[in-house]
Amino acid sequence: MTTRNFVTALSTVSAAALVIGLGAVSQAALAQTAPAATPAIPEGTGYFASDSTLPFLAPDFTRITEDDYIPAFEQGMAIQKAEVAAIIANPQAPTFENTIVALEKSGRMLGRVSRVFFALTGANTTDQLDAIDTEISPRLSAHSDSITLNPELFARVKAVYDAREGLGLSLEEGRLLEETYKNMVHAGALLTETEREEVKAINGELSTLTTEFSQKVRAATNGQPLIVDTAEQLAGLSEADIKAAADLATEKGFPGKYAIALQNTTQQPLLPALENRATREALFRLSYNRADGAEEEHDTRVLLAKIATLRARKAALFGEADWASYTMYDRMAKKPATALGFMEQMVPALAATQRREAALLTQAIAADGGDYTVKPWDWYRYAGRIKAERYDLDEDAVMQYFQLDKVLEDGVFYAANKLYGLTFERRTDIPVYHPDVWVYTVFDADGSELGLFYFDPFQRPSKRGGAWMSNFVEQSYLWGTKPVIYNVLNIPKAAPGEVQLVSFDDVSTTFHEFGHALHGLFADQKFESLSGTATARDFVEYPSQVNEMWATWPEVLQNYAKHYKTGETIPMEMVEKIEAASKFNQGYDFGEVVAAALLDMKWAALTPEQAAAIDTPQEVDAFERKALEELGLEIDLVPPRYRSTYFNHIFSDPAGYSAGYYSYLWTEMLDRDSRKWFRENGGLTRANGDHYRQTVLSRGGTMDYFDMFEKFAGRQPDVQPMLEARGLAGGEGENGGE
């Protein structure tokens, strides 16, 4: 997952943020509306007033305090308002440089504080940071509207856009101009003044509600661990896990008892190991029912209903049928019907797979002496047993070959070296925001410094769930800046003195997030607004998923997957079993993602009237239930990866995956087809890496995504490799055809 903070875009007034409504404007009208004098630009004070003095302009966390943020936000907003006012007041006719580039240059201080602040509220928040977030988010929204709802500003942008054919712009400049104009219109440029005021009010309210949603979900996840009385109830867990549960219970005020913390997804990682079925059920239900009323202060249902209603109202102001139709305008898929059709073609085979696998699991339960049918809290326990028997695969034995530092340095970095010629140097002189963060300088193939990479791997209460990538500094030739990138994961930390081993899922996530980092590191743009991962939501996950393929590439594995005690390289037979086993349990692994993606689209497909009718917690529950039942999947056996009440991807701020959670599936199609290309062309070679870098990883948001893929693969994307990889197609396979 990649997170480009909405305020980062705002801080550069990247075209994506700008809106205003007015028709064709003459140069005479521009002259009449321009202010008589150019306003003075105030100067900022404090840490964020200027670029950092550290290498790569990296933030100096030793000099930043929580008291710095509010003054820096306020100064940053004031400076940007003056910069935009100066653009409007310019007596010269609008040009690409004095209008579009000037907009791109505005808001530098606001960008600096925003990138650091929102990185910390995600990865290492505090009560004070949360309070600042609650206060500042609506103010930032209002600040954005004060710029984007300015008629004079749009008049200048439109004048440049109307003259674009004769400007002789480069490809990237043309793209920036086009995106600026298109996004301004999408944000409200053609609305009436009354409609713009309503958009402004909706934006402010959404900012407040989505921030509150995110904070409530984090509180519900971190504040409601499962509490059990005895260690016997945790039978099956390791001694280290049981000790950690005892320590957490003491920390939570239950000395002598045991506590299991919730993870962000519906399924919980400790469920398969728990022998006590009642404990499994209790843990699952606690996860499944979080934020839905068990603790009133954590209930998000009314919040998410208001968010859905406001989004539907906003879409209607733009003449769109629903939020999905409105928000997908810049996606690769472009239309909701395209995304839905893509997913719906998988449902019949997926539903059949779910039923078949459920029957197998119920048989395994009976063989184990159980007299019940499989439920969600049983699924992974017995799926794991069948996997172990069918593929002779022991997950605990697999972990012995995956030591985290070797996964990163001898695996992820090694693959990047072979493909792209990159090298890495660990640094201890760069301040970090938490002691667990690792920092590396990244060197390009020619030995030049490419950027800085932060790796924050471990779970902690101050960090939201999931894994993501973003930038502290964006690459830009306009500013002469190189990328400073961070990856954040949520791996349970080993006890002090123990070797940090990780599951193969964690290995895949580490490769995945570094795929995002490569996308950012290879950015080759003049303008931040188009740089690196500034791409469509349903394209940005594509490079990260491709990078996962190297986790099991034989040459890479032999370099990093070594037994932590013996040093023995992982046997290829074990790797083959991992890959063969990956097609089993697709009924759940794939089904929970498809269910979440389709649930997202159901919320985004509401008309204003339909959304307004869902205004109580009970109606939220009823809508979710009905929406899931309509999918045609076995949702009582395979609930969505996220229920509505803790679906941060679509209801938090920024909710970049709203009407876009399907992106993980869409980009998997691109990924699997790209893996086929790599295999057909020799695999892990510099020639292939350089080609992929040139055609995809370095292009940012500068061109059409279908064209970009075709330049890489020589063809348009094909869904068949994805279906085959998931075991949902492929002729004679056990799962049959589509």
C-alpha positions in Angstrom: 0.0 0.0 0.0 1.2 3.5 -0.7 0.1 6.6 1.1 0.6 10.0 -0.5 -0.8 12.4 2.1 -3.6 14.5 0.8 -1.9 17.5 2.3 1.3 16.8 0.3 -0.7 17.3 -2.8 -2.4 20.3 -1.3 0.9 21.8 -0.2 2.2 22.0 -3.7 -1.2 23.0 -4.8 -0.8 20.2 -7.2 -3.4 20.4 -9.8 -5.3 17.6 -8.1 -6.4 20.0 -5.4 -7.6 23.0 -7.4 -11.2 23.8 -8.1 -13.3 26.7 -9.0 -16.4 27.3 -11.2 -16.5 29.7 -14.1 -16.8 29.6 -17.8 -14.6 30.9 -20.5 -12.7 34.0 -19.4 -11.2 36.7 -21.6 -7.9 38.4 -20.9 -9.8 41.6 -20.3 -11.8 39.9 -17.6 -8.6 38.6 -16.0 -7.2 42.1 -15.9 -10.4 43.4 -14.4 -10.4 40.9 -11.6 -6.7 40.9 -10.7 -5.8 42.7 -7.5 -4.0 46.0 -7.9 -0.9 45.1 -6.0 1.1 41.9 -5.5 0.7 40.8 -1.9 3.8 40.3 0.3 4.7 36.7 1.0 5.2 36.2 4.8 8.3 34.4 6.0 8.0 31.3 8.2 9.8 30.7 11.4 10.7 27.6 13.3 12.0 24.2 12.2 9.7 23.7 9.2 10.4 27.2 7.7 13.3 25.9 5.7 14.7 22.7 4.3 16.4 20.3 6.6 20.2 20.5 6.7 20.5 16.7 6.9 21.5 14.6 3.9 18.7 14.4 1.3 16.8 17.1 3.3 15.7 14.2 5.7 13.7 15.4 8.7 15.7 16.0 11.8 13.6 14.4 14.5 16.0 15.5 17.2 14.9 19.1 16.5 11.1 18.6 16.1 8.7 18.7 19.0 5.0 18.2 19.1 4.5 21.8 19.9 6.0 22.8 16.6 3.2 21.4 14.4 0.3 23.8 15.0 2.4 27.0 14.4 4.1 25.4 11.4 0.7 24.4 9.9 -0.7 27.9 10.5 2.4 29.6 9.0 2.4 27.2 6.1 -1.2 27.9 5.2 -0.7 31.7 5.5 2.4 31.6 3.2 0.6 29.4 0.6 -2.4 31.7 0.6 -0.1 34.7 -0.1 1.7 32.7 -2.9 -1.6 31.9 -4.6 -2.7 35.5 -4.2 0.5 36.6 -5.9 -0.3 34.3 -8.8 -3.7 35.8 -9.2 -2.3 39.4 -8.9 0.3 38.9 -11.6 -0.4 41.6 -14.2 1.1 39.6 -17.0 -1.0 37.3 -19.1 -1.3 33.7 -17.7 1.5 31.4 -18.9 2.5 27.9 -18.1 5.4 29.3 -15.9 3.6 32.1 -14.1 0.5 30.1 -13.4 0.9 26.3 -13.5 4.5 26.1 -12.4 3.9 28.8 -9.8 1.1 26.7 -8.4 3.4 23.7 -8.3 5.9 25.8 -6.3 3.5 27.1 -3.7 3.2 25.6 -0.2 6.7 24.4 0.5 6.5 24.9 4.2 3.1 23.3 4.4 4.4 20.3 2.5 7.3 19.9 4.9 5.2 19.9 8.1 2.5 17.8 6.5 4.7 15.0 5.4 6.3 14.6 8.8 3.2 15.1 10.8 1.0 12.6 8.9 3.9 10.1 8.8 3.9 10.1 12.6 0.2 10.0 13.1 0.3 6.8 11.1 3.4 5.1 12.4 4.1 6.5 15.9 1.2 8.6 17.2 0.5 10.0 20.6 -2.5 11.5 22.3 -1.2 15.0 21.5 -0.6 14.2 17.9 -4.2 12.8 17.7 -5.5 15.9 19.2 -3.6 18.0 16.7 -4.9 15.8 13.9 -8.5 16.4 15.1 -8.0 20.1 15.2 -5.9 20.6 12.1 -7.7 18.4 9.6 -10.8 20.5 9.1 -8.6 23.6 9.0 -6.5 22.1 6.3 -9.7 21.2 4.4 -10.9 24.8 4.7 -7.5 26.1 3.6 -7.6 23.9 0.5 -11.1 25.2 -0.3 -10.0 28.8 0.2 -7.6 28.2 -2.7 -9.5 25.8 -4.9 -12.7 27.8 -4.8 -11.1 30.9 -6.1 -12.6 32.1 -9.5 -9.6 34.2 -10.4 -7.2 31.3 -9.9 -9.2 29.0 -12.2 -9.5 31.8 -14.8 -5.7 31.9 -15.2 -5.4 28.1 -15.3 -8.2 27.9 -17.9 -6.5 30.5 -20.0 -3.3 28.5 -20.2 -5.3 25.3 -20.8 -7.2 26.8 -23.7 -4.0 27.9 -25.3 -2.2 24.6 -24.8 -1.9 23.5 -28.4 0.5 26.4 -29.2 2.6 26.4 -26.1 5.2 23.8 -27.2 5.1 22.0 -23.9 7.1 18.8 -23.2 5.2 15.6 -22.5 5.5 16.1 -18.7 4.5 19.7 -18.9 1.5 18.9 -21.0 0.5 16.2 -18.6 0.8 18.6 -15.7 -1.4 21.2 -17.4 -3.9 18.6 -18.5 -4.1 17.1 -15.0 -4.3 20.5 -13.4 -7.3 21.6 -15.5 -9.0 18.2 -15.4 -8.7 17.9 -11.6 -9.9 21.4 -11.1 -13.0 20.8 -13.1 -13.5 17.5 -11.3 -13.2 19.4 -8.0 -15.9 21.9 -8.9 -14.7 24.4 -11.5 -18.0 24.3 -13.4 -20.3 24.4 -10.4 -22.3 27.4 -9.4 -21.3 29.6 -6.5 -24.0 28.0 -4.3 -22.8 24.5 -5.3 -19.2 25.4 -4.5 -20.2 26.5 -1.1 -21.9 23.2 -0.5 -18.9 21.4 -1.7 -16.8 23.4 0.8 -19.1 22.5 3.6 -19.1 18.8 2.7 -15.3 18.7 2.4 -14.9 20.2 5.8 -17.3 17.8 7.4 -15.8 14.8 5.6 -12.4 15.8 6.9 -13.6 15.8 10.5 -15.6 12.6 10.2 -12.9 10.5 8.4 -10.3 11.6 10.9 -12.6 10.6 13.8 -13.3 7.3 12.1 -9.6 6.5 11.8 -9.0 7.3 15.4 -11.9 5.3 16.7 -10.8 2.2 14.7 -7.3 2.5 16.1 -8.8 2.8 19.6 -11.1 -0.1 19.1 -8.2 -2.3 17.7 -5.7 -1.3 20.4 -8.0 -0.9 23.3 -10.0 -4.2 23.1 -7.7 -7.2 23.4 -9.1 -10.6 24.1 -8.7 -11.3 27.9 -8.6 -14.9 29.1 -8.1 -16.2 32.6 -5.7 -19.1 32.1 -2.7 -20.2 30.0 -4.6 -23.4 29.2 -7.1 -21.4 27.2 -4.1 -20.4 25.0 -2.9 -24.0 24.4 -1.1 -24.3 21.1 0.6 -20.9 21.3 4.4 -20.8 21.8 5.9 -20.0 25.2 6.9 -16.6 23.8 3.4 -15.8 22.7 1.9 -16.8 26.0 4.5 -14.7 27.9 3.7 -11.8 25.6 0.0 -12.3 26.3 0.7 -12.2 30.1 2.7 -9.1 29.7 0.0 -7.4 27.7 -2.6 -8.3 30.2 -0.6 -6.7 33.0 -0.1 -3.6 30.8 -3.8 -3.4 30.2 -4.6 -3.7 33.9 -5.4 -7.4 34.1 -2.4 -8.9 36.1 -2.4 -12.7 36.3 -4.5 -13.0 33.1 -3.6 -13.1 29.4 -4.4 -10.7 26.6 -4.2 -11.1 22.8 -4.1 -7.8 20.8 -6.1 -7.5 17.7 -4.6 -7.0 14.3 -6.2 -4.8 11.6 -7.8 -7.5 9.5 -10.8 -9.6 10.3 -8.8 -12.9 10.5 -6.3 -12.9 13.3 -2.8 -14.5 13.0 -2.9 -16.5 16.2 -6.2 -18.3 15.4 -4.7 -21.3 13.6 -2.4 -22.2 16.6 -5.1 -22.0 19.3 -6.3 -25.4 20.2 -9.3 -24.2 22.4 -12.2 -23.7 20.0 -14.0 -21.4 22.5 -10.9 -19.1 22.6 -10.7 -19.1 18.8 -14.3 -18.1 18.5 -14.0 -15.4 21.1 -10.9 -13.9 19.4 -12.6 -14.0 16.0 -15.8 -12.5 17.2 -13.9 -9.7 19.0 -12.2 -8.9 15.8 -15.3 -9.2 13.6 -17.4 -7.1 16.0 -14.9 -4.4 16.8 -16.1 -0.8 16.4 -19.7 -1.9 16.0 -21.2 -1.0 19.4 -19.7 -3.4 22.0 -18.0 -0.3 23.3 -20.1 2.7 22.5 -17.1 5.1 22.4 -15.6 3.0 19.6 -18.7 2.6 17.5 -18.0 3.8 14.0 -21.4 3.0 12.3 -23.0 6.4 12.5 -19.8 8.0 11.4 -19.4 5.8 8.3 -23.1 6.3 7.4 -22.6 10.1 7.5 -19.4 9.7 5.4 -21.3 7.7 2.8 -24.2 10.2 2.7 -21.9 13.2 2.3 -20.0 11.5 -0.5 -23.2 10.6 -2.3 -24.4 14.3 -2.0 -21.1 15.6 -3.3 -21.2 13.3 -6.3 -24.7 14.4 -7.0 -23.6 18.0 -7.1 -21.3 17.0 -10.0 -24.1 15.3 -11.9 -22.8 11.8 -11.1 -25.0 8.9 -10.1 -22.9 7.9 -7.1 -19.6 8.3 -5.4 -17.9 5.5 -7.4 -18.8 7.2 -10.7 -17.5 10.5 -9.3 -14.2 9.4 -7.8 -13.1 6.9 -10.4 -12.6 9.6 -13.1 -8.8 9.3 -13.0 -8.4 5.6 -12.5 -7.0 3.2 -15.0 -10.4 1.3 -15.0 -12.2 4.7 -15.2 -15.7 3.4 -14.8 -17.3 1.4 -11.9 -18.8 -1.1 -14.4 -15.3 -1.9 -15.6 -14.1 -2.7 -12.1 -17.2 -4.6 -11.2 -17.2 -6.6 -14.4 -13.6 -7.5 -13.8 -14.4 -8.8 -10.3 -17.7 -10.5 -11.0 -16.2 -12.8 -13.6 -14.3 -14.4 -10.8 -17.3 -15.0 -8.5 -18.7 -18.3 -9.8 -15.4 -20.1 -9.7 -14.5 -18.5 -6.3 -17.8 -19.4 -4.7 -17.4 -23.0 -5.9 -13.9 -23.1 -4.5 -15.2 -21.8 -1.2 -17.8 -24.5 -0.9 -15.4 -27.2 -2.0 -12.7 -26.1 0.5 -15.3 -25.8 3.3 -16.3 -29.4 2.7 -12.7 -30.5 2.9 -12.2 -28.6 6.2 -15.4 -30.1 7.7 -14.0 -33.5 6.8 -10.7 -32.6 8.5 -12.6 -31.5 11.6 -14.5 -34.8 11.7 -11.2 -36.7 11.3 -10.0 -34.7 14.3 -12.9 -35.9 16.4 -15.0 -32.7 16.0 -18.8 -32.9 15.5 -19.3 -29.4 14.0 -19.0 -27.8 10.5 -16.3 -25.3 9.8 -16.7 -21.7 10.9 -14.5 -18.7 10.2 -12.6 -19.2 13.4 -11.8 -22.8 12.4 -10.9 -22.2 8.8 -7.2 -21.4 8.9 -6.5 -24.0 11.6 -7.8 -26.8 9.5 -6.7 -25.3 6.2 -3.2 -25.3 7.7 -3.5 -28.9 8.6 -4.6 -29.9 5.1 -1.8 -27.8 3.6 0.7 -29.5 5.9 -0.6 -33.0 4.9 -1.2 -32.3 1.2 2.0 -30.4 0.6 4.0 -31.6 3.6 4.5 -28.0 4.7 5.3 -26.9 8.2 4.8 -23.2 8.6 6.9 -23.1 11.8 9.7 -24.9 10.0 9.5 -22.4 7.1 10.0 -19.5 9.5 13.3 -20.8 10.6 14.7 -19.8 7.2 13.5 -16.2 7.3 15.5 -13.9 9.6 14.2 -10.3 9.1 17.5 -8.5 8.6 18.6 -11.1 6.0 15.2 -10.9 4.3 15.7 -7.2 3.8 19.4 -7.0 3.1 20.2 -10.3 1.5 16.9 -10.7 -0.2 15.1 -7.5 -1.0 18.2 -5.5 -1.6 20.0 -8.3 -3.4 17.2 -8.6 -5.9 17.3 -4.8 -6.4 21.0 -5.1 -7.1 20.6 -7.8 -9.6 17.7 -6.1 -11.4 18.7 -2.5 -11.2 22.3 -2.4 -10.0 21.3 -0.7 -6.7 23.5 -0.9 -3.6 22.7 0.0 0.0 24.6 1.4 3.0 23.2 1.2 6.6 23.3 4.6 8.4 23.2 5.3 12.1 23.7 9.1 11.8 20.3 9.9 10.5 17.8 10.7 13.3 14.7 8.5 13.3 11.2 8.9 14.9 11.4 5.5 16.7 14.4 3.4 17.8 13.1 0.5 15.7 13.5 2.3 12.4 16.5 1.4 10.1 17.9 3.8 7.6 19.9 3.2 4.4 21.4 5.3 1.7 20.5 3.9 -1.7 23.1 4.1 -4.5 22.3 3.9 -8.2 24.1 1.6 -10.6 26.6 4.3 -11.5 27.5 4.9 -7.8 25.5 8.1 -7.4 23.2 8.7 -4.5 19.7 7.8 -5.5 17.9 8.5 -2.2 17.3 7.6 1.4 15.2 4.6 2.6 13.7 4.1 6.1 12.4 0.7 7.2 10.0 0.6 10.2 9.1 -3.1 10.6 7.6 -3.8 14.0 4.1 -3.6 15.4 3.4 -1.2 18.3 0.3 0.4 19.8 1.2 3.8 18.4 1.1 2.5 14.9 -2.0 1.9 12.8 -2.5 -1.6 11.3 -1.3 -2.7 7.9 1.8 -1.8 5.8 2.5 1.2 3.6 5.0 3.4 1.9 5.3 7.1 1.6 7.8 10.0 1.2 9.4 12.4 3.6 10.8 14.2 0.6 9.5 13.9 -3.0 11.8 13.6 -6.0 11.7 16.7 -8.2 14.1 18.3 -10.7 12.2 21.5 -10.2 13.6 21.6 -6.6 16.6 19.4 -7.1 15.4 17.0 -4.5 15.9 13.3 -4.2 13.4 10.9 -2.7 13.4 10.1 1.0 11.1 7.1 1.4 9.8 5.0 4.3 8.3 1.6 4.5 6.1 0.7 7.5 5.1 -2.8 8.4 3.4 -4.5 11.4 5.5 -7.5 12.2 5.2 -8.8 15.8 8.6 -8.1 17.5 10.6 -10.9 18.9 11.3 -11.0 22.6 14.6 -9.3 23.7 17.6 -11.5 22.8 15.6 -13.7 20.4 16.3 -13.9 16.7 13.7 -12.0 14.7 12.1 -14.6 12.5 9.2 -13.8 10.2 6.5 -15.7 8.4 6.5 -16.1 4.6 3.6 -13.7 4.5 5.8 -11.1 6.2 8.6 -11.9 3.6 6.1 -11.2 0.8 5.0 -7.9 2.5 8.6 -6.8 2.8 9.2 -7.3 -0.9 5.8 -5.7 -1.7 6.4 -2.5 0.2 9.9 -2.2 -1.2 8.3 -2.4 -4.7 6.5 0.8 -3.7 9.9 2.2 -2.6 11.5 1.4 -5.9 8.6 3.2 -7.7 9.4 6.2 -5.6 13.2 5.9 -5.7 13.2 5.7 -9.5 11.0 8.8 -9.9 12.4 10.8 -12.8 10.1 13.8 -12.9 10.4 17.6 -12.9 7.2 18.1 -10.9 6.3 16.6 -7.6 2.7 16.3 -8.6 3.6 13.6 -11.2 6.6 12.1 -9.4 7.1 8.5 -8.5 4.0 6.9 -7.0 1.7 9.9 -8.0 -0.3 7.5 -10.2 -3.8 6.2 -10.4 -5.0 4.3 -7.3 -5.6 1.2 -9.5 -2.1 1.4 -10.9 0.0 2.2 -7.9 -0.1 -1.3 -6.4 1.1 -2.9 -9.6 4.9 -2.3 -9.2 4.8 -3.5 -5.6 3.1 -6.7 -6.4 5.5 -7.4 -9.2 8.4 -7.1 -6.8 6.9 -9.9 -4.7 7.9 -12.4 -7.4 11.5 -12.2 -6.5 10.9 -13.4 -3.0 10.8 -17.0 -4.3 13.1 -16.6 -7.3 15.8 -19.4 -6.8 18.8 -17.1 -7.0 17.4 -14.6 -4.5 16.2 -17.3 -2.1 19.6 -19.0 -2.1 21.1 -15.7 -1.0 18.8 -14.8 1.9 16.7 -17.8 3.0 19.1 -19.6 5.4 18.3 -21.4 8.5 19.0 -19.1 11.4 20.8 -21.8 13.4 22.5 -24.0 10.8 23.0 -21.6 7.9 21.5 -24.1 5.6 19.9 -22.7 2.5 16.1 -23.3 2.3 15.6 -26.5 0.3 14.0 -25.9 -3.1 11.5 -28.7 -2.3 10.2 -26.5 0.5 9.9 -23.5 -1.8 8.1 -25.6 -4.3 5.7 -26.7 -1.6 5.2 -23.1 -0.6 4.3 -22.1 -4.2 2.1 -25.2 -4.7 0.3 -24.6 -1.4 -0.3 -20.9 -2.4 -3.1 -22.1 -4.7 -4.8 -23.9 -1.8 -7.2 -22.0 0.4 -8.0 -19.5 -2.3 -11.6 -19.7 -1.1 -10.6 -17.7 1.9 -7.4 -15.9 0.9 -8.8 -14.6 -2.3 -12.4 -14.6 -1.2 -12.0 -12.2 1.7 -10.3 -9.6 -0.6 -12.9 -9.9 -3.3 -15.7 -9.6 -0.7 -14.1 -6.4 0.8 -13.6 -4.9 -2.7 -17.2 -5.6 -3.7 -18.4 -4.3 -0.3 -16.5 -1.1 -0.9 -18.2 -0.7 -4.3 -21.6 -1.2 -2.7 -21.0 1.7 -0.3 -19.7 3.8 -3.2 -22.8 3.0 -5.4 -25.4 4.6 -3.1 -27.5 7.5 -4.4 -28.0 10.4 -2.0 -31.4 9.1 -1.1 -30.3 5.6 -0.5 -27.4 6.8 1.6 -29.5 9.1 3.7 -31.9 6.2 4.5 -29.0 4.5 6.3 -28.6 6.6 9.4 -28.6 4.3 12.4 -26.2 1.6 13.5 -28.9 -1.0 12.8 -29.4 0.2 9.3 -25.6 0.1 8.7 -25.6 -3.5 9.8 -28.6 -4.4 7.6 -27.1 -2.7 4.6 -23.7 -4.4 5.0 -25.5 -7.8 5.4 -27.6 -7.3 2.3 -24.7 -6.1 0.3 -22.6 -9.1 1.2 -25.4 -11.6 0.6 -25.8 -10.2 -2.9 -22.3 -11.0 -3.8 -23.0 -14.7 -4.3 -20.0 -15.7 -2.1 -20.1 -17.8 1.1 -19.8 -14.7 3.3 -20.8 -16.5 6.6 -17.8 -18.7 6.1 -15.5 -16.1 4.5 -16.3 -12.6 5.8 -14.6 -9.7 4.1 -11.0 -8.9 5.0 -12.4 -5.7 6.5 -15.9 -5.1 7.7 -17.4 -1.6 7.2 -16.8 -0.6 10.8 -13.0 -1.0 10.6 -12.5 -0.5 6.8 -9.9 2.2 7.1 -8.9 2.0 3.5 -12.3 3.5 2.5 -13.6 5.5 5.4 -10.5 7.0 7.0 -8.7 10.3 6.1 -7.1 10.2 3.6 -9.3 7.4 2.2 -7.5 6.9 -1.0 -8.9 3.5 -1.6 -12.6 4.5 -1.4 -14.3 3.0 -4.5 -10.8 1.6 -5.1 -10.1 -1.4 -2.9 -10.6 -3.4 -6.1 -7.2 -1.9 -7.1 -5.4 -4.8 -5.3 -7.2 -7.2 -7.6 -6.8 -5.1 -10.8 -3.1 -4.6 -10.2 -2.7 -8.2 -9.5 -3.9 -8.8 -13.1 -1.1 -6.4 -14.3 1.4 -8.1 -11.9 0.7 -11.7 -13.0 0.9 -10.8 -16.6 4.2 -8.9 -16.0 5.6 -11.9 -14.1 4.8 -14.0 -17.2 6.8 -11.4 -19.3 9.8 -11.6 -16.9 9.8 -15.4 -17.0 9.6 -15.4 -20.8 12.4 -13.0 -21.1 15.0 -14.5 -18.8 13.9 -13.5 -15.3 16.3 -11.7 -12.9 18.6 -9.8 -15.3 19.8 -6.2 -15.5 18.4 -6.0 -19.0 14.9 -6.8 -17.7 15.2 -4.6 -14.7 16.4 -1.6 -16.7 13.6 -2.2 -19.2 11.0 -2.3 -16.4 12.6 0.8 -14.8 12.5 2.7 -18.1 9.0 1.9 -19.1 7.2 1.7 -15.7 9.1 2.5 -12.6 10.5 5.9 -13.7 7.4 7.2 -15.5 5.4 8.4 -12.5 2.0 9.8 -13.6 3.2 11.2 -16.9 1.3 9.0 -19.3 -1.7 6.8 -20.0 -1.4 3.6 -17.9 -2.6 1.2 -20.6 0.1 2.8 -22.9 2.7 2.4 -20.1 1.9 -1.3 -19.7 2.0 -1.9 -23.4 5.4 -0.2 -23.7 6.7 -2.6 -21.1 5.0 -5.9 -22.1 4.4 -5.3 -25.8 0.7 -6.1 -25.3 -2.4 -5.0 -23.3 -2.9 -6.8 -20.0 -4.5 -10.2 -19.8 -6.4 -11.6 -16.8 -5.7 -15.2 -17.5 -2.3 -15.4 -15.8 -3.9 -14.1 -12.6 -6.7 -16.6 -12.7 -4.3 -19.4 -13.2 -2.0 -18.2 -10.4 -5.1 -18.1 -8.1 -6.1 -21.7 -9.1 -9.3 -20.3 -10.5 -8.6 -21.2 -14.2 -6.1 -23.2 -16.1 -7.8 -26.0 -17.8 -7.0 -29.3 -16.0 -6.3 -27.8 -12.6 -8.2 -29.0 -9.5 -10.3 -25.9 -9.5 -11.4 -26.1 -13.1 -12.0 -23.2 -15.3 -13.7 -19.8 -14.8 
